[in-house]
Amino acid sequence: MIYKIFLIDADNGISLLEVTFKAFKESKSTVQDEILAAFFNAVNIMIDKVQEAMAKGRRMNEMTRVLESEESTIIIYYHPLSRVLFSSISDADDDTEKIKVSINKIGNRFWKKHKGDLKVYRTTTEKNRFDAFKAEIENLSLGGRIAEIFPKILIIKSVLEKILSMGMINELEFKVALKCNGQNSPLKISRICDISKTEINDVLKKLEQLDIIRF
């Protein structure tokens, strides 16, 4: 699930709007600090690039940066027309491509609805006009759940055992399939089975192709 979505003015680094869908657990306060530190460091790097280009008279095109870790995924999208960074912090096992598409839509919708308000803000620093856009963010991100993945097995265990005995899947793929209960994310399954995120994705892809699971 997406934890937070930020809209940040690339001209000065000021936050225009922030939407929180999910709070970090108190027991993970240290992790939260590390994630937020990495996020704002990445934002500052992106802003430096934008301002450097502007100082040289160059026009910045769309730019997206993705930072992945075991705990989270950070996505920062620069929308050149608005000169705003549309950014998200999400669970590490969310579908990154779906979030990128959602963030892109949020950027375009914001520009369409608040082009005039941005001009006012950059003259007066008035940000209250942007508050109404929170509802748009919630809709376009499905309340932060747009990229959640919970694979679910489609067959009973006895049938899966027959598929295993036929050699169509191996022991690991059998074990992974049984963990696909519609509640476990790929990351959780990878930790249960003690294999990498890349390997679990390959296994899940094969199981889906065999119509053993669905997403």
N, C-alpha and C positions, 0 to 999 in steps of 0.2 A: 504494500500500500504506500501511497505517497504521504510523506510526513508533512512537508511544507512546500508551498509555491511562493516565490518572491518575484516582485516586479521592481527592478532597480534602475534608476536613471544612470545611463552609461556616461553622461556628461560629468557627473559629480559623485556618483556612488551612493546617493541618497535613496533609501527604500521608499517606493511609491505605494506599495501595497503588499501585504503578507497574509496568506491564508494557511491555517493549520488544520490538517485533517486527522492527524494522529500524533499524540505526544510520546516522547521517549519515556521508557520506564525509568522510575527513580533509581533502580538498581544499576542502570546503565548511564548514569550521569557523566561518568568519565568518557564513555564512548560518545555521548552526545557532544561533549566539549570538543572532542577530537574531530568529529564529523563537521561541526559548525566551523571550527578553525580551518579545516580543509576547504570547506565551502567558500568562506569569505576570502581566503587566500586565492582561490581560483577566480572568484569574482574580481578581485583587485588586479590580477594578471590580465584578465579579459579587458577591463577598463583601461589599463595601461596601453594595451595594444590598440584599442579604439582611439584613445586620445593621441597616441603617437602618430597614427595614420592621419587623423584630422589635422594635427600640427603640420604635417608634411603636405597637406592639401589633397590627400588621397581619400577616396570614398570607400568606406568599408562595406563589403558585401555581407550577406548572411553568414553567420559563423556559429557552430555548435561545438561545445566541448563536453565530453563525457568522462567522469572520473568514477571508476568502480573499485570497491573494496569488499571485504568479507561482510561488513556491516551495512553498507548502504551504496546507493548509486546517486551521483550528483550530475545533473544535466544543466548546462547554461547555454541559452540560445540568444544570440544578439540579433535584434530586429532592426535593420538599418534605417528604415523610414522613420520609426519612432525614436531611435537611439535609446532603446530600453532593453535591458537584459531580462529575459523571462527564464526563471530558474526553478529547479525542483530538487528536493532531497527525498529519496524513496528507499524502500526495502531493497536489499541487494538482489532478491530474486524476482522483482518485477520485470515485466517485458520492456526493455529499454527502448525498442523501436516504437512501441505504442505510446510511451511517454513522450518521445521526441515529436511524434505526430500531434499529440494533444497540446504540447507546449507551443508548437508552431501555430496551431489553430487559435490558441489563446492570444498569441502575439498579433496575429492578423485581425482577430475580432477586437482586441483592445485598440488597435490603430484605427479601425473603422469607426468605432464608437466614441473614442476619446481623443481624436486628432486635435480638435479645437481646445479641449481641456488641457492637453499637453502644452499648447502654446501659452495658455493662461498660467499654468503652473510654472513654466520657465520664466515668466515675467514676475509672478507674485509669490511663488513657492506654495500656493494653495493646493492641497492634496485631497481635500474632502470629496471632491467631485469623483474620485476614483473608487470610493467605497462601494458604490452600487455594482461595480464590476465583479465583486466577490461571488455573486450569484452566477455570473457567466463562467467563472473559473470552476465552480462546483459542478455546473452542468457539463462543461467540456471535459472534465476529468472524472466524471461519474462519482463525485464525492471522494476523489482520491483513489478509487478502486479500479480505474480503467485498465491498469496493467497487471492486475493480480493474476497469478497462474496457480490453479489447484487441479492437477491431473486426477482423473478418476478411472478406475478399472471398469471394463465393460463386461467381463466374463467372470464366472465363478472359479474358485480355486481348483476344483477337479479338472475343469477344462484347461486351465493354465498349466496344470501338471502334465496333461497329455501333450500340450504344445512343447513343453520342456523335453519330454521323453522322445518326441519326434525330432529334436535337434533344431527346431526353428528359433529357439531362444536359449541362452546359456543361464547358468545359475545366478549370475549377477542380475541379469535382465528379469529373471523370475522373482528375485528378491525385491527389486525395484518396483515391479508391477504390483506386488502385494501391498506396498506402501502407498500406492496411489488410491487413497480413500476419499478424495475430494476435499480433504482438509489439510493435507501436507503440501507445502510448496516444494518446488524442485530443490531449493537450497536446503530445506529441512531434510528432505530425503537424502541428499548428498551427504549431509552430516551423519544421518543415521547409518548409512551404508559406508561411510568413511571413504568417499571418492570425491574427485574434483567436480566443480560446477560444470566444467566443459564436458567431462565424461558423462555426468548425469543427463545433460542435455542431449547428448548423442544417443544414450539409451532410451530416453523418453521419445525421441524422434522415431526410433525404430519401432517401439511399442505402438506408437500412434499409427505408423504405416501398416502395421499388422492388425489394426483395429482391435488392439487389446486394451488401449486406454483412449480417453479423449480429454481435451483441455476445456 
